[in-house]
């Protein structure tokens, strides 16, 4: 049986872009950012896990 709570989204980004996004009721989201977390362009709180892979 399908359960939307099992859906997972992975967003690969440099962290620069829109200050706001529509999560489309998908809250199992992992934002993988190549930049620093403090430079992440989203100004609003998102319900997700944010991970930086920056080696600096």
N, C-alpha and C positions, 0 to 999 in steps of 0.2 A: 504494500500500500504506500502510495506517495505521501510524503510529509514535507511541507515546504521548510520546516525547521531543519531539515537535513541538507538544504541547499548551501553551497559555499561559493563565494566569489573571491577571486584573487585579482587585485588591480596592481599592475606593475607600472610605475611612474617615476618621473624625476622630481615630483612634488610641486612642480610649477604649473599653474593653470588656473582653473576656476576657483573663486573664493567660496562657491556653494555648489553642492551636488544633490541630486535626487537619489536616495538610496532604494527607491522602489520597494520598500518593505523587506529588503534583504539585509539582515543584520549580522549574518555570519560572513563578514567581509574582512579580508586581510589586505591592507595597503602596504605594498613593498616599495619603498622609496629609495632611490639611488642617492639622493641628497641628504642633508641634515634634517632631522625632525623639526628643528626650530625654524626651518625655511619652508615648511609644508604650507602650501597656498590656501588650504581650507581655513577660513576664519570661523566657521561654525563648528560646533561639536558634532562629531560623527560617532555612530555606534559601530565600532569596529576595532580591530587590532591593527596598530600601525607599527611597522618594522622598518628600520633603516639598515641598508646594507652598505653604507658608506664606509670605506676603509680608513678614512682620516680620523 
